[in-house]
Amino acid sequence: MFGLSELAIILIVVIAVLAAKKLPELTRSAGKSARILKAEARAMKDEERTPADERRAPRVIQGETVKPGDTGTGTGTSRD
């Protein structure tokens, strides 16, 4: 009879054969995720090295405040 390791290998092969169409997409998204993670880690290290007095102020993005009761009609007023 088959042992646990043989069954695991057979299962991996079956999954690889059945999922062959999705593998390129999955590896591409995994690569993008790894690049983003690497860039964020590098940014955090750079931020730690920069003295506090030389750090830039955060950017302020102008926007619209949305209240919890707003219906989203775009008029900016609540119908209460």
Backbone torsions as a table, in degrees:
resi	resn	phi	psi	omega
1	MET	NA	166.2	-179.1
2	PHE	-82.4	144.9	174.9
3	GLY	-91.1	179.8	-177.6
4	LEU	-66.0	-39.3	-178.5
5	SER	-68.2	-37.8	177.8
6	GLU	-65.9	-41.5	177.9
7	LEU	-63.6	-37.5	178.5
8	ALA	-65.0	-41.2	179.2
9	ILE	-65.6	-43.8	178.5
10	ILE	-62.3	-41.5	179.0
11	LEU	-63.1	-42.5	178.5
12	ILE	-63.2	-42.5	179.4
13	VAL	-64.8	-43.4	-179.9
14	VAL	-63.4	-43.3	178.7
15	ILE	-63.7	-41.8	179.6
16	ALA	-63.4	-39.5	-179.8
17	VAL	-69.8	-43.7	-178.1
18	LEU	-72.8	-29.0	-176.4
19	ALA	-102.3	19.0	-176.2
20	ALA	-60.8	-31.9	-179.8
21	LYS	-68.8	-33.7	-175.9
22	LYS	-90.2	-13.8	-175.1
23	LEU	-59.8	-45.1	178.8
24	PRO	-60.7	-40.1	178.6
25	GLU	-65.9	-41.5	179.3
26	LEU	-65.2	-42.6	179.7
27	THR	-68.2	-35.4	177.9
28	ARG	-63.8	-44.9	-180.0
29	SER	-69.0	-33.9	176.3
30	ALA	-65.9	-38.2	176.7
31	GLY	-64.5	-42.2	177.7
32	LYS	-62.5	-43.3	179.3
33	SER	-62.4	-41.4	179.2
34	ALA	-64.7	-40.4	178.3
35	ARG	-64.6	-41.9	178.9
36	ILE	-63.5	-45.3	179.5
37	LEU	-61.2	-42.2	179.6
38	LYS	-64.5	-41.9	179.3
39	ALA	-65.6	-40.4	178.8
40	GLU	-66.6	-40.3	178.2
41	ALA	-63.9	-40.8	178.0
42	ARG	-64.3	-40.3	179.2
43	ALA	-65.2	-38.5	178.7
44	MET	-66.3	-40.3	178.2
45	LYS	-64.3	-42.6	178.5
46	ASP	-63.0	-37.7	179.2
47	GLU	-66.5	-37.3	178.7
48	GLU	-67.0	-34.1	-178.4
49	ARG	-76.0	-26.9	-177.6
50	THR	-76.2	129.1	177.1
51	PRO	-61.7	151.2	-174.8
52	ALA	-60.6	-34.7	-177.2
53	ASP	-75.7	-15.3	179.6
54	GLU	-97.8	-4.2	-178.9
55	ARG	-71.6	144.2	178.4
56	ARG	-78.8	153.7	175.6
57	ALA	-73.1	149.9	178.7
58	PRO	-64.4	147.5	178.5
59	ARG	-71.9	142.4	176.3
60	VAL	-107.7	124.1	179.5
61	ILE	-105.4	121.4	-179.3
62	GLN	-69.6	136.2	-179.6
63	GLY	-155.6	-167.3	-177.2
64	GLU	-116.2	134.4	178.2
65	THR	-81.9	129.4	-179.5
66	VAL	-107.6	126.0	179.0
67	LYS	-86.3	151.0	-178.3
68	PRO	-58.6	-30.5	-178.1
69	GLY	-88.6	-0.2	-177.1
70	ASP	-70.0	138.0	-178.2
71	THR	-85.2	-9.9	178.9
72	GLY	82.2	27.1	-178.4
73	THR	-78.6	-14.6	178.7
74	GLY	89.3	1.3	-179.3
75	THR	-83.9	-19.0	178.6
76	GLY	86.8	-4.0	179.4
77	THR	-117.4	153.4	179.3
78	SER	-91.6	152.4	-178.7
79	ARG	-94.5	20.0	-178.7
80	ASP	-76.8	NA	NA
